[in-house]
Amino acid sequence: MPLIREFQVTFDCADPERVARFWCEVLGYAVPPPPGGFATWAEYDRSRPAEERGAWRACADPSGAGPRLYFQRVPEGKVVKNRVHLDVRVATGLVGEERLAVLEAECTRLVAFGAVRERLLYDGHDACIVMRDVEGNEFCLD
């Protein structure tokens, strides 16, 4: 059996384009070009049946190192805590006040894009900030 090394992370959401744009800002990812034969994603969407327009978007790490993120529209809203979440590693190797300062700066940047700060977990040495994306999905700044 082959070892699988590639994977994508899929988000159920109401507005795939909006959530994809948010995560592009968080991670420095990019939305790939539209499918062949289409100059823009809007042109692609216009070619689809009405119920399929804007049904999905994806974004990818331009370096190719990180996983692809896929956002698919679902009819139901989020009702409970995520069973899986992303840890956005912005302060790797830092501790104490230096770590806290980096996390707080990134938190401020992401709030400007629509993220919501939930709470800070800090014991004087290690820290993370629990947040929510533009549709309420939990993630941590770590």
JOWOSUL-V266693 format. One record per backbone hydrogen bond with DSSP energy under -1.0 kcal/mol. NH is the residue of the N-H (numbers start at 1). CO is the residue of the C=O. E is the energy in kcal/mol with one decimal. If there is no record, write none. Layout:
NH_CO_E, NH_CO_E
This chain:
9_68_-2.3, 11_70_-3.1, 13_72_-2.3, 19_15_-2.2, 20_16_-2.6, 21_17_-2.4, 22_18_-2.1, 23_19_-2.3, 24_20_-2.1, 25_21_-1.9, 26_22_-2.2, 27_23_-2.5, 28_24_-1.8, 30_60_-2.4, 38_35_-1.5, 44_40_-1.9, 45_41_-2.9, 46_42_-2.2, 47_43_-1.0, 48_45_-1.4, 52_49_-2.3, 55_52_-1.8, 57_71_-1.8, 59_69_-2.4, 60_30_-2.7, 64_61_-1.7, 69_59_-2.8, 70_9_-2.8, 71_57_-3.2, 72_11_-2.7, 73_55_-2.9, 74_13_-2.1, 88_140_-3.4, 90_88_-1.4, 94_91_-2.1, 96_125_-3.0, 99_95_-1.2, 100_96_-2.4, 101_97_-2.4, 102_98_-1.7, 103_99_-2.4, 104_100_-2.7, 105_101_-2.1, 106_102_-2.2, 107_103_-2.5, 108_104_-2.4, 109_105_-1.9, 110_106_-2.4, 111_107_-2.4, 112_108_-1.3, 113_110_-1.1, 114_111_-1.6, 115_110_-2.2, 116_132_-2.4, 118_130_-2.9, 119_130_-1.5, 121_128_-3.1, 123_126_-2.0, 128_121_-2.0, 129_141_-2.1, 130_119_-2.8, 131_139_-3.3, 132_116_-2.1, 133_137_-2.4, 136_133_-1.9, 139_131_-2.2, 140_86_-2.3, 141_129_-2.8, 142_88_-2.8
